[in-house]
Amino acid sequence: MVEFKQGNLLQENIEALVNTVNCVGVMGKGIALQFKKAFP
C-alpha cells in the first residue's frame, strides 16, 4: 500500500534511500540535486 507523507525525505529515519543516476553523471535539478547536496 502506498502511504503519502509530508516532510523531508532525506531526513527520514529509514533503512535505505535510492536515487536514480545516468551515464552523464549530471545531478543538477530536482531530487537528484537534493541527494547530491545531502550526500556529496
N, C-alpha and C positions, 0 to 999 in steps of 0.2 A: 504494500500500500504506500502511496506517495503522501508525504506529510509536508505541508508548506509552513515554513517558519520565517520570521523576520529577524535580521541581525547580521553579524559579520561572519561569514563562512570561515574565514581564516583564523578566527579566534575561538571557534567551537572546540569543545573537548571531545574529539572523535579519534578513531583509530587510524584513519587514512584519508588523505586528500589526493585527488587525481587531477592533473592538468594536461590537456592535450597539447601536443607540440607539432611542429612542422620541420621540414628539412632545411629551411632557410634559417631557423633559429631566431626569428624576429618575435619579440613579445612586447609590442608597443601599444596595445589597446585592450580595453575590457578586462575580463577576469585574468587573462594571461599577464597583463601588466601588473595587476594586483599580486599575483603569485611571484612575479619577478621582484617586486619590492619587498615582499614578506620573506622570501627565501632566496637571497642573492647568490 
